[in-house]
Every structure is written in structure tokens, then in C-alpha cells.
Amino acid sequence: MNTDYASYRFIPLMDNQLYKSLIHRLLVTAIVFVTINVTNGYCQEIPDSLYKNANAIILNESITIKHDKYDKYVMKHKRKIKILNKKAEQFQSVYIHYKKGSEKINDLKITVYNAEGKVIKKVKSSEIEDNASSDGYSIISDYRIKRWSYNTQTYPIVIEYSYQKDSKNTLSLPVWYPIPHYNVSVLTSTYEVNTILPVRTMQNQFENYNIDIHGDLKYTMNNQNAIKSETYSPPFSSIVPSLYILPIKFSFEDIDGTFETWNEYGQWIQNSFLTDKKLNDIVSIKSEINKHIKPEDNKETISRKIYKYLQEHTRYVSVSLDEGGLNPMDPNKVHSVGYGDCKALSFYMKSLLEIYDIKSNYVEVAAESSYCYNLYKDFPSPFPGNHIILNIPIENDTFWIDCTSNNNPFNYLGSFTDNRIVLEINTDGGNLVQTPKYKLEDNRSNDTIVINIINQEKIITEISRKSFGLQIEKDIRNTNLSIEKIEKYLRETVHKKLPIENVKDISINVNNANHSSNFNYTIECKDFLEAASDYTFIPTNILSMEIPKLPKDSKRDHEIHFPRSSITTHTYIVNLPENADIIESETMENTSEYGTYKYEVIQKKPKQIIIKKTFTLNEGHYDPKEYKQIKSFFDKCYKSELNPLTIKKI
């Protein structure tokens, strides 16, 4: 307690009993104050605003980095977080990653407090796991993770932990993400780097948040309200602030380097990890591949056949022992063992192409299916790159391949790496380029649904799906599944609301030449048709149009983001029994800048009707003020989808 003796000068004289009473009250107050601060590990004053939309509150987080040598840094990290409910249960676990051999974790301490602020758990070192860090596909790994989890159904709780990390890898210093997740508010977060060495920095979204900058490399965020999660928002990383700091001169796995441009970064990757790796037994390997190559084959055809050879003879695993980080496994080892990670398989494919004098480029990309992430044009760095692919320039065209896929067609990237700025690396260094974009006309599905009504209780539906562009991705994934698993997928995912009795005649075919797929099957349903009075209602939404469903939102904070355009056409052919007649069905159309929905009767016979439905979704970023009208448009489309075909009762 801070005692200011000067303040007592103004206390007037009083009788002895009153004086003793006052002293007693002051002592009691002091004891209570001290007790609260000692026993309540998180008894800071928390503004009510920080509870709004919050599932957790970061009470205090501090990251302090000492970087006094180009090949070393020491980070001290402390976090105290109040977990308010089960929705934030991921913060009940402590995960600390490090690389064996070049990084160490010291002084890890973890304490748990209950709602009253009493210590309920001090974690012992023996309770903290230290395991290989993997994604479920790893065979071997020298990346490690210290991990501890706390299970509770009682909230709130507070978890406090701290540790020191010593690292010899200074390619980049730890990134600052003061807001780690949606629905997490921040009372205080600080980040400080102590260095006299030259560094480059990049601040993202700082202008939109209450961040104080103290001197050169000290930053503080205070009293930051939680950011609520909203459907169809832009990427979280484009909403919240982040700070990247890269030393000009660095060391990575005992390899020194320096770069300030993308070209220099590419040169460092090329010279450090790629130049010295060559296939040895070229004669034997070429003899094996030549079994599939004809004398008249051009470079494109040879590239296609080598890609097929790669897919048939290798598989993807996340390998990081010695060859981890940025260093691909030696191509001779890949050829021998038949597996590798994205770096290893891409470089192996590149090495195979070189046997036939076909040039290709090693490409670093920020891979993610939900959004198209770009590398930062004006800030050369390894972030947010996380994947390696290959491009093959032949004459006036460039072909793209992901060497980790055993099913992708040649020159097909899919949503994982499409339409984004990437780094092309070769002997000349690094160069930013754009991956192909799937336009509206490329990204489509033309589906035919034949409904045979046997009687009031039973229908047999024959479904034929013809997909193109990004629409074939589900079919590519399903080609790896057994018929039993595909049937389960149809029952539990595609048609989960249908009372399916039987699924049969399943077939999937992916056409590598034109990047299309066919998915055919038949389903039998019983007690699916609805009847009322003299009418029977036949649903014409057996196959989902995947129209966006937007929740009610009285105040939208972020843009509405649709990253890709698509068009889906469903043609329903409804065959009626002899004792049924069709009630008139009307054409309808709903058009907006966000897309279109059209329902039209294209053929009508006494016992058959053909209905064509088309839904188009337009990509774009839309102002939050448009949310209500966007929701209104999609709600109208969805309501039209639910309108059944009406016939006279069977």
C-alpha cells in the first residue's frame, strides 16, 4: 500500500475513542484491500464494456523480446485470461511451440483461479506434456509443443501462464496479435522489442484500434472491446491489428541471411535451400518415366504425364525433421521413400521436369480455402506464406500444380491457392505473380434431378451432378472414399432432411482434361410427399442450391464478403403417376447486384413437368449498411427454393 504521510497533516484532532475507532476502520479496510489483491489473482477493475459480446477477457498480456545479437532473441511471454463461458474453452489449453535444437522453453508456470479469485490449481512441471508437434499426417517431426489443458464446466475461471523462449532463429521475431480471436476483449496487452539492430516493421489495422506507441518498438492496447463474429465477414486477420518485425540480418537454422526485397528473399531461399539439391540416378529415373512418354509428346504433355507419375508414386506427409521449416527434403530421398511435404514434393516434381529440360518455378503461397490471402506486396517476409506449389511456364502459357494432391487434375489449383499474389522463386530470385482465378463461367454446376413418383408414399430420385471449376472439389475429395462412406455422406450431409430408405448406383468420375466431374446416384424415399386436402406437394429442393443464409443482425460491423462467384443450375424432371394432374406453376425471377435466382417451367406435359432453377452468386465486398437488403435478397431466394410443386392428390 502506498502511504503518503503528508496527507495526515490535515486530519483534525479528535478524542481518543473516536481516534481509535477511525484507526480500526482504516486497518480493516487496508487488510481487506490487501487480502483481495493477494487472493484474487485477477481482481483488476474491468469496464462493463469489455463484457459485451465477450466469451473471454485478456486481463493482461505482455511480450518482451530482447534481440541483442543477429542470431538470437529471448522472449518473455505472460498472459492472464478470464474465461467467461464454454464458448471460449480453447483458451483453457496452453500450447507453446518450439523447435528442438534451436529453441528452448524455460520457466513455464501455469496457475488457475476460480470465480472468487482463489488459486485452485498450480500446475506442476510433470503435468505438462512435451510432444512432437504435428497435424495428424506427420511421420517424424523435430517441432515440439508443450501442452497442458484444464477441463471444467464451471465458469468464470482465470488461467495465468508465463514462460521464456530462447531462439536461434531470427528470420522473424514473434508476431503481435493483441486480439487473438472473435469475442475476446482486451484489458491490457503490451509488446516490446529491445534491440539496437536494424529491423523492418509492418503495422496492420493499427489506425482502427486504441494502440499507443511508446518510442520505437513498444506498443500497448488498452480497453479493447470484443469483436463479434459475423457471418460472411472478411478474413479475421484483415480485421484485427497485427505487428510484424523482421531483422535486416538474421539466422535461420544456422544459415545467415539478409533481404529487404522480394527478389532478395527469393535469392536467399534459392541459394540456401534449393541450389545444392539434385537427383542422382537420372538414367534409371528417366527410364522409368519413359515408359509413359511417346516421342511425339510436347512439353505440356510430358509435364502432364510426369505429374501423373508423381501422384501415383508419392503421398503427402508433413515431414519436418532436419528438412523442416523452409528446407525441402532431398529429392533423392523423396524418390526412395515415396513421401514428402509440400516443399519436398514440389521440389521433387521440379527435379523430374528438369530431366526433360522443362523449366518450372518453386512458388510460395498463403494457402487457405475460405479466403484468397495475398503475400504483402510492400513487406517481403515469410508471412503469411505457408505452402509451396509449382508453376510451369511453357511457350505463352503457364500451368499450375499442387504436388500434395493425388487427385487434382493437371493445371488445377482449387480454392486452396486460387486468385492470390504469390512468390515465384527461381535462379533469378523472387518475383510476385498472380495465381489463376476461377471466374463465374468457370465455376458452375449443372445438375439434373429426375423424380419418379411411384405413389403417395414413395419416390425414386435419380441425381446427376455435372460440376466445373471449384465446384468439382467435393467430388475430388470423395473419389478417395469407399461407396459406404459416400453413402453416409449423402445421407448425413447432402440429404440429411430426406427420409432415405436406400441409396444406390453411386458413381464419381473426374475429367482431368476439362476440369469437370460427374457424380451420379439414386435415392429412394418413403413418406416424403406432403398432402393436404385434395393436393400433394412435391419438394423441388431435394438438392441444395447453397444459398447463403444470413442471421438477423440489428447492427452489422464488418463488410459482407463473398470471395468467389458461382452459378448453379438444377433441372427437375418430375414424372407423375397416371392419377395425378399438375397445378399451374409460375415462373419467377429475383435479381440484384449480389446475384440472381430464377425459377422457370421449361416443359409441361400431362404427366411430366420440367423445371429449371438457376442461382448465381456474385463475388464482392459490400458495405455493412447493405446487410439488410442483402439478407432480404437471399431470404427471398431461399423462400422461392422452398416452394413445392403442387399436384392433385394421388
N, C-alpha and C positions, 0 to 999 in steps of 0.2 A: 504494500500500500504506500502511495506517495504521501508523505507527511510534510505539510508546509507550516512550520512553526510560526511564521509571520501572521498567519490567518487568525491565530489565537489572541492577538493583541486587541481585537475588537469585541471579545466576549466580556460582558459586564460582570461585576462582582455579584454574587448570589449567596444565599445561606448555605450552610454545609450540607444539609439534607438534599436540597434541590441540586446542588453541585454533584453529590454522589449519584443521584438519580440520573442526571444527564450523562455522567461518565458511564454508568451502567448501560444506558441505551446505546451510546456510541460504541461501546465494546461489543455488545450483542450484534449490532449492525455490522461491525467490522468482521466479527467471527463468521456471521452468515455469508457475507460477501466473499471472504477468503474461502470458505467451505465450498460455495458454489463454483468458484473458479478452479478449485483443486479437484473436486469430484466430477464436475461436469466438463468433460473434455471438449465440448463444443458450445459452451454457453456464450457465444457471441450474439450480439443483437442482430437479428435477421429482419430486414424490412418485409412487411407483408407482401409487397410486390413480387418478391422473389419466390413466393409460393404459387403464384399464378401460372398455370399450365406446367408446373414443375413436378416431375417424379423423383428428382434428386436435386440437391443443392451442394455445389462445391463451396465449402466453408473457407478453405484456404488451400491454395496450391502454389508451390514455389519451385522453380527450376533455376539452379545456379550452376553455370558452366565456367570452369577455369581452363583456358586454352592458351598456355604459355609456350608450347612447342608445336611446330607444324605437324608432328606425327603423334600427338597425344592430346586428349582432353579428359577432364574429370567432371562428371555431372553429379550434383546432389539434388535429389528429387523428393519432395514431400507433398502428400495430398491428404486432405481431410474432407470426407464427403458424407453428407447426410442423406440417407436413402429413405424416401418417404413411403414407398409402396412397392408392390411386387413388379410393377412395370419397369422398375429400374434395377431389377435383380442382377443384371450383368455387372453392376458395379460392386456386387458382393464378392467378386473374384478379383484377385491381384495377379496380373500377368506381367512379367518382366523378361524381355527377350535380350539375349546376348549371344555373341559368337565365341565359341570355345577357342582358346589360344590367343585371341587378340583382344578380348574383353573380359572384365571381371565385375561381379556384383558383390558389394560389401555392405555390411551393417544394415541388412534388411530387417526392419522392425514393423510389426503389424499389431494394431490394437483395435478392439471392438468395444463400443459403448452402447448401452441401451437407451431407451427414450428419456430416462431421468438423468442420463449423463454418467452413469456409473460404469466402471470398467467391468465387462462381462467376459472378456477373452483377451489374453496376451499370448500371441502365437509364438510357439517355440520353433526353433530352427528345424528340429526334427519333423515338424508338421508341414513344412514347405517342400513341395515336390520340385525336383530338378530333372527335367526330362528333355529328350530330343524334341525340337520344335518342328512340327510337320503339318501338312494339310490333309493327311489321310492317304496320300499317294506315295509318300516318301519311303525309300528303301533304306537309305543311310543319310545322316544329317549331322553336321557339326554346329548347326544353330541350335541353341538351347533355350529353355524357358523355365523360369522359376514361377511356380504356380501354387496359389492357395485359394480356397473357396470357403465361403461361410453360408450355411443353409439355415434359413429362418422363415417363419410365417408371421412374425411379429414385427411391426413397423411403428415408428421410425427407428432406425439404428444409425450409428455413425461408425465408419471404418476409416482409420487413420494409418497410413504407412509411409515409410521413408527408406531410402537406400542411397548408396553411392555407386556410380558406374564409372569404371576406368576403361578407356578405349584407346586403341592404337589406330583406329580407322577414323580419319578426319576428312574424308571426302565431303561430308556434310556434318554439321552439328545438329543435335536433336531439334526437331521442328516444334514450334509452339502452337498448339491448338487449345486456346483457353476455354472454348466451348466444345466439349467432346462429343455431344450428341444432342438430338432433339429433346426437348422437355427437361433440360438440365440448366438450372440457373447458376450464377457465379457470384459469390460474395466478394472473394478476392482471389486473383491469380497474378503471379508475378513471374517474369522471365528475365534473366540477366546473364550476359556473357562478359567475362573478364578476360580481355586479350589486348595485346599490343600488336598482334599480327594482322595483316590486311585481310579483309573479308568482303564478300558481296552479300547484300541483303535484299529480300523482297517481302514487302508487306501487302497482304491481300485483304480487302474489305475493311481496313482499319477505319476508314472515314465514316463507316456506318455504326461504329460502336464507341463506347466510352473507354478509350485506351489512352493512358498517359505515358508519354515517352520521357524518360529521365536520362539526359545525356545521350551517349551514342548507342548503347546496347542494353538498356534496361527499360522494361515495359511492364505496365500494370493495368489490369482490368478490375474495376470495382462495380458492384451492384448491377450486374447484368441480368436482366430478366430472361426466363427460359424462352426458347424459340419453339413454337408449337409445330408439330409435324402436320403437313398439309398434303393432300393427295395431288399428284402430278406437279410437284414442286421441281424447280431446277435442282441440280446436284447440291447436296449439303455443303460440300467443300466450296461451292461458289457463293454460299450464303454467309457462312461464318468467317471470322478473321483467322488468318494463319500467318506465321512468320518463318521464312527460310533464311538460314545463314550458312554460307559456303566459304571456307577458307580459300584464298587465292592459291596458296601452295598447300598440298595435303599429302597424306599417305593412306593407301588402302591395301590392306593385306601385304604390307612391306613393299608396295610399289608406289613410288613417289610420282607426283604429277602436278600439273597446273593448267588451268584453262579459264578463259573469260568469254569465249565464243562457242557456238555450237560446232563450228568446224574444228576448233581445238579440242573440244570434248570428244568428238568422233575420232580424231587422230590419236588421242590418249587411249581410247577403247581399242582401236585397231592395233596400235603398236604394243600395248600392254598385254592383250589377251588373244588376239586373233592371228597375228603375223606368223608366229612360230609354230602353228599347228597345221600339219599336212598329213594327208593319207599316205601310207607307206606302200601297201601291196596293191598298187594301181592296176597292174596287169590282171591279177586274179579278180579284183572287184569289177573291172570293166568287162571281163569275160563273162561274169555272172549277169551283168545288166544287159549285155549284148544279145542275150537270148530273147529279149523282148523288143529289140530295136532293128528296124529294117534300113537298108542302105539309102532308101529314098526319103527317110524321115527328116523333116526340117528341125530347127532348134526348138520350136514350140512343141512339136510332137514328142521330141526326145525329152523335153522338160516334163511334159505330162507323164510320160512313162517312168521317169526317174522318181517323180512324186508318188506314183502308184507303188513303185518298188519300196520307197521309204515307208509308206503306210502299211504295206504288207509285212515288212521285216523289222519294224521298230514299234515301240509303245512309249507313251509319255509317263514319266515319273518325276517327282521333284527331288532331284539329287543335289546335295549341297556340300558334301564332304570334299574339302580341298578345292573342288571346282565350283564352289558356291559363290554367292554374290554376283559379280559381273563376269566371272571367268567360266567359259563353257568347257565341258569335258572334252578331252582329246577325241577327234573323230575316229581314230583307230579303235579306241575303247568302245565307242558307240557301235561301231560296226561289229565288234566282237560280242558285246553283251546284249545288243538289241534294244536298249532303252536309253532314255536321257530326258532332261528337262527341256524347256523351250529354247534355251541358249544352245544346248548340246545338239538337239535335233535340227535346229535351223542351220547351225554351222556344219553339221554333217551333210545336210542336203546341199549346202553351198559347195562343199568339197566334192560331192558327187558330180555336180554340174560342171565344176572346173575340169574334170576328166575329159569332158566333151567340149571344152573351150566355150562354155556358156557362162557369161558373167551374171552374177547375182549380188544383191546388196543385203547386208545384215541390218535389220530395222528394229529400232527401239520404239515401243508404243505404250501408251497408257490404256490398258485393256479393261473394258467394263461393258456389259451388255445393256444396262438400263440407260446409260448416257454416253455421249461421244466426248470423251475427255481429250483435250489438246495438250501437247507439250507447250511450255511457256515460251513464246517467241523471243521475248526480250530478257529472259533469265535462263541461260543454259545451266542445266542441272540434271541429276539423275531422277528428280521428281517431276511429275508423278509417274514416270515410266516404270512398268512392272512386267513387261512381256517382250519377247523377241519373235518377230516374224521375218519373212523373206520377200523381196521383190526381184523380178527377173525382167530386165529391160531387153526386149528383142525387137529390132528394127524400130518401128514407130509406135510400138505398144509396150505396156508394162503389165506383167502378170504378178499376182499376189497370192501367197500361200501361207497358211498357218501349219507349221510342221508338227504340231502337237496333236492334230486331229487325224484319226484313222478313217474318217468317213467324209470329210469335206471334199467337195469337187475341187478340181484344179481351178485356180483363179477365183476362189470364193472365200471371202473373209467372214461374212456374217456379222451379227450385231456386236460381237466381242471387240472388233477392231475397225469397223467401217467408219468412213466420213470423219477423219480427225487428222490433226497435224502430228507427224511422227518424224523420227530422226533416221535418215538413211546413212549408213556407215560403210565406207569402203577405203581403199588405199589413199584416196584424196582427202579423207577426213569425214566430217559430218555435214549433212545438208537436210534442212527441214523440207518435207514434202507432205502431200495430202493423200490419204488412202481413198479408195473409191467410195462413192455414195450411192446408195440404193434409192432411186427416185420412185415416185408414185407408180409409174407404169411398170417398174421392175418388181415392185413389192406387192404382189397380189395373190389372191386365191379365188379360183373358180370352182365352186362345189355344186354337185348335183345330189339332191335328196329325193329318192323315189319312195313314196309312201303308198303301200298297198293295204287297204283297209279290208280285212277279212270279214270282220263282223264288229258289233258294238264293243266287244271285249278285247279284240286282238288286232294289232297292226304289225306289219313287217316292213322295215325301212332299209333300203339299200343306199348306202352313202359312198359317194366317190369324190374325193378331195384332190383337186389339182392345184398345186401351190408353186409359186415362183419367188425368187429373191429371198428376203429374210423370212418369208412365210414357210420356207422348207426346213427351218432349223429344228422344229419339233419332230419332223419326220426323220431327219438325220439322226437325232438322238435315239429315236425309237427303233431304228434299224439294229441297234445293239441289244434290244430286249427280246426275250422269248415271247412266243404267242401268248402264253399265260399272263405275262406281265403287261403286254399290250392290252389284253382283255381287261385286266384290272385297272389300267389307266383309263380305258374307255368308260368303265362302269363308275369309277370313283372320281374322275376328273372331268372328262368331256361331257358325259351324260349322267351326272350324279343325281339329277332330279327325275330321271326316267325310271319307271318300274320295269327294268330289263329282265327278261326271262332267259334270253340266250344271245350270245354274240358268236358270229361265225364268219367264214370266208374272209379272214383278215389277210391283207397283203400290203406291203410297203415297197415302193421302188423309187430310188433317187436317180435321176438322169444327170450324169456328170457333164454331159455336153452342153445342155442349155440351162443348167441350174434350176431344174424343176423336180417335183416329186409327185407321186400318186399314192394315196392312202385310201384303200377300199375295204369295206366291211359291211356286214348285215347285222341288224339288231332286231330282235323280236320282243314286243312289249304287250303286256296284258293289263287290262283295267286302266288304260291311259286316257282314252277318249272321255270327254265330259258331256253329259246330256242334261238338258233342261227343257221341260215341256215337250214340244214337238221337234226339237232341234238337237243336233250333235255338233260339238265344237272340236275341230281338228287343229292342234297347235302347229304353227309354222315357224317355230323357233327351236326345233329339235337340235340344230347345230347353232352354236352361239356365234353372233356377229362380233362379239367382243367390243361392244360399245362402251366407252368409258362411263363409269358410274361415279358421280361426284356427290359427296355428302353435303348436307346443309352446312353453310358456313356464313354466319352473320357478318364476319369481318375477316376477309382474306388478307394475309400479309405479303405473300410471295407471288411471283409470277406463276401463271399456269403454263406448263411446259410439256409439249408433245414432241419428242425428239425425232420422230420419223413419220413419214406419210405411208398410208397403205390403203388398199382397196379390196373389198371382199364382196363376192357375188355368190348368192345362194339361189339356185334354181330348184324349186319344189315341183315335182310331178306327182300329183295326187290321183290315184286310181280308186274309184268308188265302187262299191258293190251295186248290184242291179237295182236294189230297192232304195237307193239314195239319190237325191237331187241337190244341186248346188244352189245356194242362195247367192244373189248378186254380190260380188266383191269389187271394191272400188280401188282405183289407182291413187296413190298418194305420194307426195314428194315434199321433203323438208331440206332447205338449202341455207347454208350460212358460210361465213369465211372459215369456219372451223371444220367443215366437212359437209357431206350430203347424205341423205337417206332417201331411197326410192323404192316403192312397192308397186309393182305393176302386174296385171294379168296379161300374159302374152299369148295364151291359147286356152280356149274353153270348148269342151265337147260335152255331150250329155253325161258321160261317166268319167270324165277326166278334166282336170284343170291344171294348168302350168302357171306358176307364179315365180316371178323373178324379183329378187330383192338385192339391192346394192347399197353398201355402206362405204363411204370414203372418209378417211381421217386425214386432215391436213396438219403437217408439222408446223410448229411455230411457238414463239414466246408471246404470251398475252398478258396484258395489264391486269393486276388483281381487281381493278374496278369492273372488269368484264366478267367476273366469275359468275354472277347471277345469270347473265344471258347465255354464257357457255353452258352452265348447268341446265338451263331451260331447254337449250337445243338438244343436248344429249338425252335429257329426260323424255323429250318428245319423240326422239328416235327410238328410245328403249320401249316407250309405251306402244309405238307402232309395231315393234317386234312382237309384243305380247298379244296383239290382236289375232285371234284364231280364224281359221276358215270355217264358215258356218254352212252346214248342210241339213237337209230334212232328216229327221231321226230315222236311223236304220231299223 
